[in-house]
Amino acid sequence: MSAITIYHNPKCGTSRNTLALIRNSGVEPRVVLYLETAPSRAELQALIAASGAPVRELIRTKESVYKELDLDHPKWSDDELLDAMLAHPILINRPIVVTALGTCLCRPSERVLDILPLPQLAAFTKEDGETVIDALGRRV
């Protein structure tokens, strides 16, 4: 089993770029397609706690269900927000990456570089054309 896990949505450019950066370090991560296999409540709580971020930071606010459920309203407790994320996994912000060095919501995708245990092996350019890693494997 890989020492790196990514909670991934292949339709998301940021998630695809993050996965590519992990692979650019020579590691094939465990890929969790969380829209197909949602995390358990305990797993989601553990991810949020390990990230050190508040629950609201790990909610994807751009989804229509976020607006439909009025989740921006401060009346919702963390437990209620977790319930919404479990009922509608599209609300889980992505990608979340777990390594031996930490757990991080990797937005932007290059945040993953802060928790990767191995250096980048080659140049890397994001899908939008932004160069992130130079030819020597250094962050730009």
Secondary structure, 3 states (H helix, E strand, C coil): CCCCEEECCCCCHHHHHHHHHHHCCCCCCEEECCCCCCCCHHHHHHHHHHHCCCHHHHECCCCHHHHHCCCCCCCCCHHHHHHHHHHCHHHECCCEEEECCEEEECCCHHHHHHCCCCCCCCCEECCCCCEEECCCCCEC
